[in-house]
Amino acid sequence: MLKDITIGQYFPGDSIIHRLDARFKIIFSILAAAMLFTAQNFIGLGIAAVFIVMCYAVSGIRFRMILKSLKPIIPLLIFTGILNLFFIKGEEVLAEWWIFKIYADGARIAAFMIIRIITLITGMSLLTYTSSPIMLTDAIEALLAPLKKLRFPVHELAMMMMIALRFIPLLIEETDKIMMAQKARGANLDAKGLIKKAKALIPILIPLFISAFKRANELAMAMECRCYRGGEGRTRLKKLTCSAIDFLALGLILCVFGLIIVNNFVF
């Protein structure tokens, strides 16, 4: 399960999606999220889902990565489905058992919410899949640049966000190694019962916290050795530049957004 968590991972490539300006990709992600929450029916969600699948096809990211990114949220999907299925009432009853009733409206909304969460996760994952942490850091800093006039630490905030994002796959890998090491020492990590499971996490959490603090200390020392003093006067090896393709992509996603809005009024 831990190996299936792909949050924060970057897959190098030379597709059109990879070559887009990181600033535009962040804006695209925000528009995609707004697009999904604007859709009020299955047709709108279908339009958004087709658009996201097309983006994955163009980016060259394998479709199995979509399934890997969805595995960790399966419990959330099940919980969301059950919650909407049994607690939303309507007029038409599809099934009835004891005190529970499943209405047609509840089943429709449960399916709608599950599809929305799936498309949202896959759409947001494409941002980190096709953008390196350095590019995202520079893009966030550039987008928040107007806040510098208010003496807001934009560079430090962007740096912290990207370090936290970059640490996710590292901590997942470290957790997997610790679990394998503890199992080799005879630790019972598959114990049943809430109390036993909580106790089984102690041999994992303590080494994980120690490793995380050690990595953070090593990173801080490495940044100090390289004379890192924040964003003041800092230069960049690669400067962010926008091209006609970025504006074409922006126009395309705005057209899709407008199509979903029109669909809401028509249907």
C-alpha positions in Angstrom: 0.0 0.0 0.0 2.8 2.4 0.9 4.5 1.9 -2.5 1.2 2.9 -4.2 1.3 6.4 -2.7 2.6 8.6 -5.6 2.0 12.1 -4.0 4.9 14.4 -4.6 6.6 12.2 -7.1 8.0 13.6 -10.4 8.2 11.6 -13.6 10.6 13.3 -16.1 9.4 13.6 -19.7 9.4 15.7 -22.8 5.7 16.0 -23.5 3.7 19.2 -24.1 2.4 19.0 -20.6 5.9 18.7 -19.2 7.1 21.7 -21.2 4.3 24.0 -20.0 5.2 26.8 -17.7 4.9 25.7 -14.1 3.0 28.9 -13.2 0.3 28.1 -15.8 0.1 24.5 -14.6 -0.7 25.7 -11.1 -3.4 27.9 -12.5 -4.6 25.0 -14.6 -4.9 22.8 -11.4 -6.9 25.5 -9.6 -9.2 25.9 -12.6 -9.6 22.1 -12.9 -10.6 21.9 -9.2 -13.1 24.7 -9.7 -14.3 23.0 -12.8 -15.0 19.8 -10.9 -16.9 21.6 -8.1 -18.9 23.6 -10.6 -20.1 20.5 -12.4 -23.6 19.7 -11.1 -24.4 16.6 -13.1 -22.8 13.5 -14.6 -22.5 15.1 -18.0 -20.3 17.9 -16.5 -18.2 15.4 -14.6 -17.9 13.3 -17.8 -16.6 16.3 -19.7 -14.0 17.0 -17.0 -13.0 13.4 -16.7 -12.5 13.1 -20.5 -10.3 16.3 -20.4 -8.1 14.9 -17.6 -7.7 11.6 -19.4 -6.7 13.4 -22.5 -4.1 15.4 -20.5 -2.7 12.1 -19.1 -2.5 10.7 -22.7 -0.6 13.7 -23.9 1.7 13.8 -20.9 2.8 10.2 -21.5 2.1 9.2 -17.9 1.0 5.6 -17.8 -2.7 5.1 -16.9 -1.7 2.6 -14.3 -0.3 5.5 -12.3 -3.9 6.8 -12.0 -4.9 3.5 -10.4 -1.8 3.7 -8.1 -2.7 7.2 -7.0 -6.3 6.0 -6.2 -5.4 3.0 -4.1 -4.6 5.0 -0.9 -8.0 6.8 -1.0 -10.1 3.7 -1.5 -11.2 3.9 2.2 -12.2 7.5 1.7 -14.2 6.6 -1.4 -16.0 3.7 0.5 -16.8 6.0 3.5 -18.1 8.8 1.2 -20.2 6.3 -0.8 -21.7 4.7 2.3 -22.4 8.1 4.0 -24.3 9.4 1.0 -26.0 6.1 0.2 -27.6 5.6 3.6 -28.2 9.1 4.9 -29.6 10.9 1.8 -33.4 10.3 1.5 -35.6 10.6 -1.5 -38.9 9.4 -2.9 -37.9 6.3 -4.8 -36.7 3.4 -2.6 -34.2 1.0 -4.3 -33.6 -1.4 -1.5 -34.7 -1.8 2.1 -33.2 -3.9 5.0 -34.1 -3.6 8.6 -33.9 0.1 9.5 -31.8 1.0 6.4 -33.2 2.3 3.2 -31.4 3.0 0.0 -33.0 5.7 -2.1 -32.4 6.5 -5.8 -31.2 10.0 -4.9 -28.8 8.7 -2.4 -27.3 6.2 -4.9 -27.0 8.9 -7.5 -25.3 11.4 -5.2 -23.0 8.7 -3.8 -21.8 7.8 -7.3 -21.5 11.5 -8.2 -19.3 12.3 -5.2 -17.1 9.2 -5.8 -16.5 10.2 -9.4 -15.8 13.8 -8.4 -13.2 12.7 -5.8 -11.5 10.4 -8.3 -11.3 13.0 -11.0 -10.1 15.6 -8.4 -7.2 13.4 -7.1 -6.1 12.3 -10.6 -6.2 15.9 -11.9 -4.2 17.3 -9.0 -1.7 14.5 -9.2 -0.8 15.5 -12.8 0.7 18.7 -11.5 3.5 17.0 -9.5 3.9 14.2 -12.0 4.9 16.6 -14.7 6.7 19.4 -12.7 9.9 19.1 -10.8 10.0 20.4 -7.2 12.4 23.3 -8.2 10.0 24.4 -11.0 7.0 24.3 -8.6 9.0 26.3 -6.0 9.9 29.0 -8.5 6.3 29.0 -9.9 4.7 29.4 -6.4 7.1 32.2 -5.6 6.4 34.0 -8.8 2.6 33.7 -8.4 2.9 35.0 -4.8 5.4 37.8 -5.7 2.8 40.7 -5.2 2.7 39.7 -1.5 6.4 40.7 -1.1 5.3 44.3 -1.0 3.5 43.4 2.3 6.8 42.0 3.6 5.4 38.4 3.3 8.1 35.7 3.2 7.1 34.4 -0.2 10.3 32.6 -1.0 10.5 30.9 2.4 6.8 29.8 2.2 7.3 28.3 -1.3 10.5 26.6 -0.2 8.8 25.0 2.9 5.9 23.8 0.8 8.1 22.1 -1.8 10.4 20.6 0.9 7.3 19.1 2.6 6.0 17.8 -0.7 9.4 16.3 -1.6 9.6 14.7 1.9 6.4 12.7 1.3 7.9 10.0 -1.0 11.1 9.9 1.1 9.1 9.3 4.3 6.9 6.7 2.6 10.1 4.8 1.5 11.6 5.1 4.9 8.4 3.8 6.5 8.4 0.8 4.2 12.1 0.0 5.1 11.3 0.3 8.9 8.3 -2.0 8.6 10.4 -4.6 6.7 13.1 -4.3 9.3 10.7 -4.7 12.2 9.1 -7.7 10.6 12.5 -9.3 10.2 13.0 -8.8 13.9 9.8 -10.6 14.7 7.5 -7.6 15.2 3.8 -8.5 14.8 2.5 -5.6 12.6 -0.6 -7.4 11.5 -2.2 -7.7 14.9 -6.0 -7.5 15.1 -7.9 -5.2 17.4 -7.6 -1.4 17.8 -5.4 -1.5 20.9 -3.0 -4.1 19.5 -2.7 -2.2 16.2 -1.9 1.0 18.0 0.8 -0.8 20.0 2.2 -2.3 16.8 2.6 1.2 15.4 5.0 2.3 18.1 8.1 0.3 16.7 7.4 2.1 13.4 6.6 5.7 14.5 9.5 6.2 16.8 12.3 5.2 14.3 10.3 7.2 11.6 10.3 10.4 13.7 14.0 10.0 14.5 14.8 9.5 10.8 12.6 12.5 9.8 14.4 14.8 12.3 17.7 13.5 11.1 16.9 14.1 7.5 15.7 17.6 8.3 18.8 18.4 10.3 21.0 17.1 7.4 19.0 19.2 4.9 19.4 22.3 7.1 23.2 21.8 7.4 23.5 21.2 3.7 21.7 24.4 2.9 23.8 26.4 5.4 27.0 24.9 3.9 25.9 26.2 0.5 25.4 29.6 2.0 21.6 29.6 1.7 20.3 32.9 3.1 16.7 33.0 1.8 15.4 34.5 -1.4 17.1 37.9 -1.3 19.4 38.3 -4.2 19.0 34.7 -5.2 19.6 33.7 -8.9 18.1 30.8 -10.8 19.7 28.4 -13.3 16.4 28.2 -15.3 14.1 31.1 -15.6 10.4 30.6 -16.1 9.2 31.7 -19.5 5.8 31.4 -21.0 5.1 30.7 -24.6 2.1 30.6 -27.0 1.5 26.9 -26.0 0.8 28.0 -22.4 -1.9 30.5 -23.6 -3.4 28.0 -25.9 -3.6 25.5 -23.1 -5.2 28.2 -20.9 -7.7 28.9 -23.6 -8.5 25.2 -23.9 -9.2 24.7 -20.2 -11.3 27.9 -20.1 -13.3 26.5 -23.0 -13.9 23.2 -21.2 -14.8 25.2 -18.0 -17.3 27.3 -20.1 -18.8 24.1 -21.6 -19.4 22.7 -18.1 -21.1 25.9 -17.0 -23.3 25.9 -20.1 -24.1 22.3 -19.4 -25.3 23.2 -15.9 -27.8 25.6 -17.3 -29.0 23.4 -20.2 -29.4 20.2 -18.2 
